[in-house]
Amino acid sequence: MLASNLDVAADFGKQWEADHPGELLVFKTLYSARTGHTAIYSSRGTKPKGVSCIQQIERKFGKGASGPVIVQPYKEPDNLSTAGVRFIGTLDDNLDKRAYTDRKLIRSVEHYGNLFPGERVIEGMEEHFMLLLRSFVVYLPKEKS
C-alpha cells in the first residue's frame, strides 16, 4: 500500500494491527533506498527489539515523513534450515584437503573486514543463518521539461 505520508500510514497501521494481532508492518519512504528510511512499526506498548513507535519513525524519517510512505507486512525471514538449505562439510571434512566443503569455497575468495570468513559454515549450523532476500531499486533520470 502507498500512503500519502507517515500520518496516514500510522492510521492504517493502527487499524491493521487491530485486524491482525501479533503481526507487524514495515514503513519505507518512497524516495530512498537507505535503511535510514525503513522501519518496522508497532503501536503496541511492548515491542520486540528493532520495532519502532510512530514518534521514533518520524524522527528517523525526518523530512521523508511528509512524503509518500510504502506500507507492507513484515515477515521474519526463515533460517537456512527451515528453507531446506544444507551446508556441505563437517569439521572433519574441512581438515581433509581432498574433500569439497562450502566453508573451503567461502575461504578461497578474498573477504574485506572478516578475518575468518565461513567460520560457522558447517553441516548442522544452518539454523544460525537467516535467509535474506533483497530487492533492487532502479533510479530513472528525471525527464527534461
N, C-alpha and C positions, 0 to 999 in steps of 0.2 A: 504494500500500500504506500502511496505517496501522500504525505500530509503537507499542508501549505507552510507550516512552521512547527517548532517544538511544542508550543502550547496545544495545538490541535493533535499532535502525536501523543502527548500526555493524556489528553481527554480520551482519545481512542484506547490508549493503554490501560487506563483505569477500568473501562468497560470490558475490554478484552480479558483482563485478569479476573474480573468477576465471573465471566463465562468460561474461563479456562484455568481453574485453580491449579497451582503448582507449576505452571508454565511461565516462561519469560519471553520478553521481546528484545530485539536489537533495534536501536535507533542509529541512523547514519545520515550525516549531512549529504546532500546530493552532489555538491561540487568539490568533494575532497576524497582522495584515496588513502589518506593517512589515518592511522589508528586513533589519533587525537580527536578525530571527528566521528568515532564509532563508540557506542556504549550499550551495555546490557542494562535494561530498565526494569525497575520494580517499584510499585507504590507501597508495598508492604513494609511494615516496621522493621522486621528482622529479615536481613538479606544475606545470601551467601557472599563470600569474598569475590570481588570483581563486579558485583552488581551495584548499580547506582540509582539514587533517587533523582527526581526531576531537577532539583536545585544543583546537584553535583554535575549532572549532564549539561545544564545551562552554563555553568562555569567552564566546563570542558569545551563545549562547542563555541563559546564566545559569540562573535558576530554571526557564525553559521546557524545559531539557534533561530534567527529571524527568517531564514530562508527555508526552502523545501527540505523535508526530512523523510528518508525512507524508513518504513517500519516493517519488520519481518519477524516471524517466530524464531526464537533461539533454540538450537538443538545442540546438546552436548555431544561432541564427536565421539565415535566409537574408538575403543583401543584396537590395536592391530590384531589382537587375539580374537576379539568379537567379530572383526571384519574378515576373519579367516586368513590373515597373513601370518606365515610362519617363517622364522629365521632359519637359515641353513647353517648348521655348525654348532657343535658343543665345544666346551672348553678344551677337551682332548683333541677334537678336530682342528682347533686353532693352532695347536702345537705341532701337528703333522704338516710338514712342508708340502706334501703332495695333495692334501685334501683341499677341496674348494670350501670356503665359508663366506658368508655375507660380510662378516667382520673384516676378513682379509681384503675383500674387494673395497670396502669403505676406506680402509687404511692405505690402500695402494695409490690413492689420489691425494693431492695437497689440500689441506683444510686451513683456513685462516682463523686464528683465535681459539683453536681447540688442539690441545697437546695430545689428547687421547681419543681421536675420533672412533666411533663404533664400540666404545668401551663395554656397553651393556647389550650389544647386538649378539646375543647368544640364544640358542634354542631354549624356549621356555620363558623368555623375558618379554614376550610380545605384549603382555598386558600392561607394561610400563610405558608404552608408547601410544600416543593419540594419533588418530588418522585425521589430518587436517587438509582440507581442500580449499584452495584459494581461487578467487575469481580474478579475471583480468579486467582492467579498466582501460578503455581506449579514449584518448582525448582527441577530439576533432578540432581543427582550427576554426575560428570564427569567420563567417563569410564577410567579405568586404562590402560595405554599403555602396 
